[in-house]
Amino acid sequence: MEDKNFFEKVLEVAREIPYGRVTSYGAIARYLGTARSARMVGWAMNHSSDSNVPAHRVVNRHGILTGKHHFQGSNLMQQLLENEGIVVKDNQIIDFEKHFWDPSTAL
């Protein structure tokens, strides 16, 4: 991973998020050793055209679907999460802690 730029590293971590699980921008940033770069993680996710990146599985630290406006359609991010068994109400994941995947402990 050392030869890759920050955006590539973010996308590589995001590809590892398991089906039915979510993580946060900050958790990815911490895993990469750049704890204060959560917004940059968001930028990387928003600018990815790689369809193999499950961007819908990355939310803010409270489980809120802050990136939903980057998906086509008003509810696509929510629909993708619900298809994986994650319940979303008012743009927030219910039982966020239950679904949270921490790359720092998982990878």
Steps between C-alpha positions, in 0.01 A plus 500: 500500500803728542524578128140619475368853546252583777191468279611157376559386859153618603337310215701188580372504859143570387508194273560288811180606681295182532147464367248609763753712689589870496790715607563871541718749322691552824559128555661472157710810568617358836589169338713685246679691778340832411234534770418861413436424134140376510395769252772391260365145526163644398659674204663175392170314523311772311752513218522128445364372172595143594180296516680241715510744792198459729481872580151457644661319795690811615306740722578761762596416859137509614377268225343781300493465122683827438622389156158408364482801269790352300286204395257506209145531625398635835498168689752280318752491786226402745360239262843341454549479876151362556565236233783383726272478804590834657205699630508874429258750646510876436834461317664329800599137549308330779729296728807665347733336754371155403582557132822697552815352348830641626787456254751555780394177667382307195797548265 
